[in-house]
Amino acid sequence: MGKILTFPKQLIAPIRVRNGSKHRISVEVLDDVRPRRTRWAVQFEIQEASGFAALDGFTDAAVAAGYRHRFFVSTTRAVRRFVAETSDLVADGRIALWIDNVRVQPQIRKLA
């Protein structure tokens, strides 16, 4: 069974995440204007979700080379918190985010 995660701001589409522990998250910084600032923001959220050890290899040089950073998060609650905090960056197209090999997509905005 999976758990469907919905988010209060409605910036990203709901996604299905499996129940249990050891969720694999991948982050790629797509921001061409300020990649360093975006990496700092994501780095803080990675640290909150999974600790300092999850930051190994996530450097400015790696981001400039197009590196996709991968780390594990132990609980579904921490995954939900991580995605909620980075949803603005996903919606703006500044980062690409995958949870258990499923890409997090921005919500399609309907115009009047």
N, C-alpha and C positions, 0 to 999 in steps of 0.2 A: 504494500500500500504506500501511497505517497501523500504528502501534505501539500496543499496548494497555498502558496504564500501570496497574500495580497498586501498592498502597502497603502498607507493613509493618504499620501500626496497624489496618487494616481498618475505619476510621471512614467512609470514602467508597467508593462503588462504583467498580470499574475503568472507565476511559474510554478511548476510541480517539482517538488524536491522530495526525495525519498526520506522516510523516517530512519532514525538511527544516528550513529556517530560517524566521524571521519568523512566529512564532506570535502571534496577537492574543489578549490576555487582557483581560477586563472584570471589574471588581470593583465591587460595590455593598454598602455598609455598611447592614445591616438592624437593627443593635443600637439599641434605643430607650432602654435604661438608661444605657449608657456608650459612646456613639458616638465620642467623642473618643479614648478609650483603645483602642478597636478600630481606629480609623483609624491610630493610632500604630503598632500592631502590624503592620498590613497595610503601612503605609508603609515600615517597615524591610525587610520581605520584598520589596517592589517594588524598593527600592533595591538589595538584594542580587542580584535576578534581572536587572535591566535598567539600573541606574545612576540617578544623580540626575536626569537629564533626563526620565525617565519619571514623575517626581512632579509635573510642571507641572499646576496646576489641581486637585490633590487636597488641598483645604483643609477645615477644619472647616465653613465656611459652605457649601461645595459638598456635603458629606456631609449636612448638615442639610436641604438643598434636595432631596435624593434623587438626586444626581448619580451616574451610573455611570461610573467611571473606566476609561479604556481605554489600553492601552500594548502595545508589542511586545516579545517576548523572542526572542533570536536562536537559541537551541538547544533541542532537545527535553530535554536533560539539565537545563537551567535551569528549564524548565517543570515537570519532575518534582520538582525540589527545591522550587520555589515552592509547588506543590500539597501536597507532603508537609508543609511547614512551616505551611501555613494550613489543613490538614485539620481541626484541632480547631475552628477558627472556623466552618468550613462545617458540620461535624457538629452544632454547637451552634445553628446558625441565625443566627449573628451577622453573616455575610457571605454574599452570593450571588456565585458565581464562574462565569465562562464562559471556555472555551478554544476558540478558533476557532469561535465561535458554538454550542458545545455546552455545556450547563449541567452543572456538576459536582454530583452528587447525593449526599447522605449515604447510608451503608449502612443498610439496613433491619435493625433489631435484632429478633432473634427472642427472644421470651419463653418460658420453660419451660412 
